[in-house]
């Protein structure tokens, strides 16, 4: 009996010691005992290791979900809409640019009739858009609201890299050109009345009289909108004043000439003469906006209509007559077109996302889908380096190719900056342009030309004094 008890105690103690050894083997350095080694080899801990490895792919699969939930950069764009640059046009252009960008960017855009006024309103409330499309560069650059494009980008991508510079900085890329203004005319009416394209100012007056005698108001205007009212004045100053002295605007900035000087007054008096002779219906013009004036021309009731060259792309295919165009003539018969070179993109200096904004802006002016749409819909004369007109895959009236080949791309043709539309150092000082447009409307209302030019000098001098621009 005693031997049985002793044997039981001995076996029990041996089992306890083995169990303790196994526990120490899993918690401490392994004990060099064969039973302990067997416990470690058979322990389920080693069999659970793959479970940890299986967890790893779950972490990798979660990574894309985290990336997808990252907040996109939101850029704001303010632009304008017309009958051809409508909401669908802008959405398609923006989508094309975003599709070619490797960036998490969303664009929120809106449109307005008066881009400058709306952008100034937004700036006053700290809501200046990331891209205020096609606003007047001089006004917003002077206010410190724009960022210029770098010279490397300009040199690498544009035919005339320095064409849109103000004070040595390109606030708008020189991606395209427009001729401002052209005189568009109804060829059927010209043929009916028996007149041809005038090549001198005297001939222009004779054509206008013949049209008036035939029962037509010779010249359509859209003077209800100041920018649209500008074209006769822009053409008369560009072709006559700048045509005689291309540096005239630089001299005005230096205080060497004035708007009251004879050459400027004489040019603007021609507008008053057109009104006095009945060649422009002043009252009708002041009540007509851009869209209404366009439709009147399409309807075949208008012999002549001054617009920018973008109007080449506007008429519907079923207009019913062929349209022509010519440059407003001078007294001496010289044909001197006035040109604008630039692009619509302006880059905000107060954006919360400057890197993404500049990336988007540069792609906007280089994207060939977008460029195709601007050339096709707005008859923009493209100026990207290394491209031919065929690269844009457009189908436009022959008039477009005539002006592109014979004027825009022809270095032998003298061209001058389009007054108030030049988009470079030949633009007026900030804030003055609208006063010139108001003077055109005032002349249509019968105000004296010399008095209006004196008013413009006074406004210029006061504005220059306020901005510290006096020489």
C-alpha positions in Angstrom: 0.0 0.0 0.0 2.8 2.4 0.9 4.6 1.5 -2.3 1.4 2.3 -4.4 1.0 5.7 -2.7 4.6 6.5 -3.2 4.4 5.6 -6.9 1.3 7.7 -7.4 3.0 10.8 -5.8 6.1 10.3 -7.9 4.1 10.1 -11.2 1.9 13.1 -10.3 5.0 15.2 -9.4 6.7 14.2 -12.7 3.6 15.3 -14.7 3.5 18.7 -12.9 7.2 19.3 -13.6 6.7 18.4 -17.3 3.7 20.8 -17.6 5.6 23.7 -15.9 8.5 23.1 -18.3 6.2 23.4 -21.3 4.8 26.7 -20.0 8.3 28.2 -19.5 9.2 27.0 -23.0 6.5 29.2 -24.5 7.1 32.2 -22.2 10.9 32.2 -21.8 13.9 30.9 -23.6 13.5 27.2 -24.5 14.7 24.8 -21.9 16.9 22.1 -23.4 14.7 19.2 -22.4 13.3 16.8 -24.9 9.7 17.0 -23.5 9.8 20.8 -23.6 11.0 20.6 -27.2 8.1 18.3 -28.1 5.6 20.7 -26.5 7.0 23.7 -28.5 6.9 21.7 -31.8 3.4 20.6 -31.3 2.0 23.8 -29.7 -0.8 25.4 -31.7 1.0 28.8 -31.6 3.1 27.9 -34.6 -0.1 26.8 -36.5 -1.7 30.2 -35.8 1.1 32.2 -37.6 -0.6 32.0 -41.1 -3.6 33.8 -39.6 -1.4 36.9 -39.1 -0.1 36.7 -42.6 -3.6 36.4 -43.9 -4.4 39.6 -42.2 -1.8 41.5 -44.3 -3.8 41.4 -47.6 -6.7 42.9 -45.8 -4.6 46.0 -45.0 -3.4 46.3 -48.6 -7.0 46.0 -49.9 -8.0 48.8 -47.5 -5.5 51.2 -49.0 -7.4 52.0 -52.2 -10.5 52.7 -50.2 -8.6 55.3 -48.2 -7.3 56.9 -51.5 -10.8 57.0 -53.0 -12.2 58.9 -50.0 -9.5 61.5 -50.3 -11.1 64.9 -50.8 -10.6 66.3 -54.3 -9.1 69.8 -54.9 -12.0 72.1 -55.9 -11.2 74.8 -58.4 -13.6 77.6 -59.2 -14.0 79.1 -62.7 -16.0 82.1 -63.8 -16.6 82.4 -67.5 -19.2 83.8 -70.0 -21.7 82.1 -72.3 -22.8 83.0 -75.8 -24.9 81.3 -78.4 -22.0 79.1 -79.4 -20.0 79.1 -76.1 -22.9 77.7 -74.2 -23.1 75.6 -71.0 -22.6 72.4 -72.9 -19.5 73.8 -74.6 -17.8 74.8 -71.3 -18.6 71.6 -69.6 -17.2 69.6 -72.5 -14.0 71.7 -72.5 -13.5 71.3 -68.8 -14.2 67.6 -68.9 -11.6 67.2 -71.7 -8.9 69.0 -69.7 -9.6 67.1 -66.5 -9.5 63.7 -68.4 -5.9 64.4 -69.4 -4.8 65.5 -66.0 -3.4 63.0 -63.5 -4.8 64.8 -60.5 -7.7 64.6 -58.1 -9.4 67.9 -59.2 -13.0 69.0 -59.5 -14.0 72.2 -61.3 -17.0 74.2 -60.2 -17.8 76.8 -62.9 -20.4 79.6 -63.4 -21.0 82.2 -66.1 -21.8 85.9 -66.1 -22.5 88.5 -68.7 -20.0 91.0 -67.4 -16.9 89.1 -66.3 -14.9 92.1 -65.1 -17.6 93.5 -62.9 -18.5 90.1 -61.4 -14.9 89.2 -60.8 -14.4 92.6 -59.0 -17.5 91.9 -56.9 -16.2 88.5 -55.9 -12.7 89.9 -55.1 -14.3 92.5 -52.8 -15.9 89.7 -50.8 -12.8 87.4 -50.7 -14.4 85.0 -53.2 -12.1 85.7 -56.2 -12.3 82.6 -58.5 -9.3 80.4 -59.3 -9.7 81.2 -63.0 -11.6 84.4 -63.9 -11.8 83.6 -67.6 -10.9 86.4 -70.0 -11.1 89.3 -67.5 -9.2 92.4 -68.4 -5.6 91.6 -67.4 -4.4 95.1 -66.6 -7.2 95.7 -64.0 -6.6 92.5 -62.0 -2.8 92.2 -62.4 -2.4 95.7 -61.0 -4.6 94.7 -58.0 -2.3 91.8 -57.3 -4.9 89.2 -58.0 -3.2 87.3 -60.9 -0.1 85.1 -61.2 1.9 85.2 -64.4 2.9 82.2 -66.5 6.6 81.3 -66.5 8.9 82.1 -69.4 9.9 78.5 -69.9 6.3 77.4 -70.5 5.8 80.4 -72.9 8.9 79.7 -75.0 8.3 76.0 -75.3 4.7 76.2 -76.4 3.7 79.4 -78.3 4.6 81.0 -81.6 4.7 84.5 -80.1 5.7 83.8 -76.5 5.9 87.5 -75.5 2.9 88.8 -77.3 0.6 89.1 -74.3 3.0 90.6 -71.7 2.3 93.6 -69.5 5.3 95.0 -67.7 7.3 92.0 -68.7 4.9 89.4 -67.4 2.5 87.2 -69.3 -0.7 87.1 -67.3 -2.5 85.3 -70.1 -0.8 82.7 -72.4 -0.6 83.8 -76.1 -2.5 80.7 -77.3 -4.7 82.3 -79.9 -5.5 85.5 -81.9 -8.6 87.5 -82.9 -8.9 90.4 -85.4 -10.9 93.1 -83.7 -13.0 94.4 -85.3 -13.9 93.2 -88.8 -16.8 94.6 -90.8 -19.0 91.6 -91.7 -21.4 92.2 -94.6 -24.3 90.5 -96.4 -23.0 89.6 -99.9 -26.6 89.3 -101.2 -27.5 92.8 -100.1 -24.2 94.2 -101.5 -25.0 92.6 -104.8 -28.6 93.8 -104.8 -27.6 97.4 -104.2 -24.6 97.1 -106.6 -21.8 98.0 -104.2 -18.4 96.4 -103.5 -16.0 96.1 -100.6 -14.8 99.7 -99.9 -11.0 100.2 -99.7 -11.0 103.8 -98.5 -13.0 105.8 -96.0 -14.6 107.8 -98.8 -15.7 104.6 -100.5 -17.0 103.3 -97.2 -19.2 106.4 -96.8 -20.4 106.0 -100.5 -21.3 102.4 -99.9 -23.2 103.4 -96.7 -25.1 106.1 -98.6 -26.1 103.7 -101.3 -27.4 101.2 -98.8 -29.3 103.9 -97.0 -30.9 105.0 -100.3 -31.9 101.4 -100.9 -33.9 101.4 -97.7 -31.4 99.7 -95.4 -29.8 101.0 -92.1 -26.2 100.3 -93.3 -24.5 99.5 -90.0 -25.8 97.2 -87.2 -24.6 97.8 -83.6 -25.1 96.1 -80.3 -24.6 99.1 -78.1 -26.8 98.0 -75.2 -23.7 96.2 -73.9 -20.7 98.4 -73.4 -18.1 95.8 -74.7 -20.2 95.3 -77.8 -20.7 99.0 -78.3 -16.9 99.4 -78.5 -16.2 98.0 -81.9 -16.6 101.2 -84.1 -14.4 103.2 -81.7 -11.9 100.3 -81.4 -11.7 100.1 -85.2 -11.4 103.8 -85.9 -8.7 104.3 -83.3 -6.8 101.1 -84.2 -6.8 101.6 -88.0 -6.3 105.4 -87.9 -4.4 106.5 -84.8 -2.4 103.3 -84.2 -2.0 102.8 -88.0 -0.2 106.1 -88.2 1.7 105.6 -84.9 1.8 102.0 -83.5 3.5 103.4 -80.3 0.7 105.9 -79.6 -0.6 104.1 -76.5 2.9 103.9 -75.0 3.2 107.7 -75.6 -0.1 108.3 -73.9 1.1 106.4 -70.8 4.2 108.5 -70.9 2.1 111.7 -71.0 3.4 112.7 -74.5 0.0 112.6 -76.2 -3.6 112.9 -75.2 -7.1 111.9 -76.3 -7.8 115.5 -77.1 -5.1 115.6 -79.7 -6.3 116.1 -83.3 -5.5 112.6 -84.5 -7.6 111.0 -81.8 -10.5 113.5 -82.0 -10.6 113.1 -85.8 -10.8 109.3 -85.6 -13.6 109.4 -83.1 -15.5 112.2 -85.0 -16.0 109.6 -87.8 -18.3 107.7 -85.5 -20.4 110.8 -84.9 -20.5 111.4 -88.6 -21.8 107.9 -89.2 -24.6 108.6 -86.7 -25.4 112.0 -88.0 -25.7 110.7 -91.6 -28.1 108.0 -90.5 -25.7 105.2 -91.3 -26.1 104.0 -87.7 -29.5 104.0 -86.0 -28.2 105.3 -82.6 -31.5 104.8 -80.7 -31.9 101.3 -82.1 -28.3 100.4 -81.4 -28.5 101.4 -77.8 -31.5 99.1 -77.3 -29.9 96.1 -79.0 -27.8 93.5 -77.3 -25.3 91.1 -78.7 -27.7 88.2 -79.3 -30.4 90.4 -80.8 -27.9 92.0 -83.2 -26.5 88.6 -84.3 -30.0 87.4 -85.0 -30.8 90.5 -87.1 -27.8 89.8 -89.2 -28.7 86.1 -89.6 -32.2 87.1 -90.7 -30.8 89.0 -93.7 -31.9 92.5 -92.7 -28.5 93.9 -91.9 -26.0 95.0 -94.6 -22.9 95.5 -92.3 -22.1 94.5 -88.7 -18.8 95.2 -86.8 -17.7 92.3 -84.6 -14.5 90.4 -83.7 -13.3 87.7 -86.0 -15.0 85.1 -83.7 -18.2 86.0 -85.5 -16.9 83.9 -88.5 -18.0 80.8 -86.6 -21.4 82.1 -85.4 -23.9 82.1 -88.4 -26.0 79.0 -88.7 -25.6 76.8 -91.8 -29.1 77.7 -93.0 -28.5 81.4 -92.8 -29.6 81.8 -96.4 -26.8 84.1 -97.8 -23.1 84.2 -97.9 -21.2 86.4 -95.4 -18.0 88.4 -96.2 -15.7 90.6 -94.1 -13.2 93.4 -94.5 -11.1 95.6 -92.3 -12.4 99.1 -91.6 -10.7 101.3 -94.3 -8.6 104.4 -93.8 -8.5 107.6 -95.7 -5.3 106.6 -97.6 -6.5 103.2 -98.6 -4.0 101.3 -96.4 -5.5 98.1 -94.9 -4.1 97.8 -91.4 -5.8 95.1 -89.3 -5.9 95.3 -85.5 -5.2 92.1 -83.6 -5.5 90.6 -80.1 -3.2 87.8 -79.0 -3.8 85.9 -75.8 -5.8 83.3 -74.1 -8.7 83.2 -71.8 -7.0 81.6 -68.8 -6.1 83.9 -65.9 -4.6 82.4 -62.7 -5.6 83.7 -59.3 -2.9 84.8 -56.9 -5.1 84.1 -53.9 -6.0 80.5 -54.7 -5.9 77.9 -51.9 -4.5 75.4 -54.4 -1.8 77.2 -56.4 0.0 74.1 -57.7 -3.1 72.3 -58.9 -4.5 75.5 -60.3 -1.4 76.2 -62.4 -1.4 72.6 -63.6 -5.0 72.9 -64.7 -4.4 76.3 -66.4 -1.5 75.1 -68.4 -3.3 72.0 -69.6 -6.3 74.1 -70.4 -4.3 76.1 -73.0 -2.5 73.0 -74.4 -5.3 70.4 -74.5 -5.9 69.7 -78.2 -9.6 68.7 -77.6 -10.2 72.0 -75.9 -8.2 73.9 -78.6 -10.2 72.1 -81.4 -13.4 73.4 -79.7 -12.2 77.0 -79.4 -11.1 77.1 -83.0 -14.2 75.4 -84.3 -16.8 77.3 -82.1 -15.0 80.7 -81.6 -12.9 80.9 -84.8 -9.8 81.5 -82.7 -6.7 81.7 -84.8 -4.5 79.1 -83.0 -0.9 80.0 -82.1 0.5 76.8 -80.5 4.1 76.1 -81.6 4.7 73.1 -83.8 1.0 72.9 -85.0 -0.6 73.5 -88.3 -4.2 74.5 -88.9 -4.9 70.9 -90.0 -3.9 69.6 -86.5 -7.0 71.2 -85.0 -9.4 69.2 -87.2 -11.8 72.0 -87.8 -14.3 72.7 -90.5 -14.9 76.4 -90.8 -16.0 78.8 -93.6 -13.4 79.8 -96.2 -13.4 83.2 -94.6 -11.5 81.9 -91.6 -8.7 80.4 -93.7 -8.5 83.5 -95.8 -7.9 85.8 -92.8 -5.6 83.2 -91.1 -3.3 82.7 -94.1 -3.4 86.2 -95.6 -3.4 88.3 -92.4 -2.7 86.5 -89.1 0.0 84.2 -90.3 1.4 86.6 -92.9 4.3 88.5 -91.4 4.4 90.9 -94.4 1.0 92.4 -93.4 1.3 95.3 -90.9 -0.9 94.7 -87.9 -1.5 97.0 -84.9 -2.8 96.2 -81.4 -6.6 96.3 -81.1 -7.3 99.4 -79.0 -8.6 98.4 -75.5 -8.4 94.7 -76.5 -4.6 94.3 -76.9 -4.0 92.3 -73.8 -0.4 93.7 -73.5 1.5 96.9 -72.8 -0.6 98.6 -75.5 -3.7 98.3 -73.3 -4.9 101.4 -71.4 -4.2 101.8 -67.7 -6.4 99.8 -65.3 -10.0 101.0 -64.9 -10.0 103.3 -67.9 -11.4 101.0 -70.7 -15.0 101.2 -69.4 -14.9 105.0 -69.6 -14.0 104.8 -73.3 -16.9 102.4 -73.9 -19.2 104.8 -72.1 -18.0 107.6 -74.4 -19.0 105.6 -77.4 -22.5 105.3 -76.0 -22.5 109.0 -75.2 -21.5 109.9 -78.8 -24.4 107.7 -80.0 -26.6 109.8 -77.7 -25.3 113.0 -79.4 -22.6 114.2 -77.0 -19.8 116.3 -78.5 -16.8 114.3 -79.5 -14.2 116.9 -78.3 -15.9 117.2 -74.9 -15.9 113.4 -74.5 -12.2 113.1 -75.3 -11.4 115.9 -72.8 -13.4 113.9 -70.2 -11.4 110.8 -71.1 -8.2 112.7 -70.5 -9.4 113.8 -67.1 -10.4 110.3 -66.1 -7.1 108.9 -67.3 -5.0 111.5 -65.4 -7.0 111.1 -62.2 -6.8 107.3 -62.4 -3.1 107.4 -63.1 -2.6 109.7 -60.2 -4.5 107.4 -57.9 -2.6 104.3 -59.0 0.8 106.1 -58.9 1.3 105.7 -62.6 2.1 109.2 -63.6 5.4 109.5 -65.4 
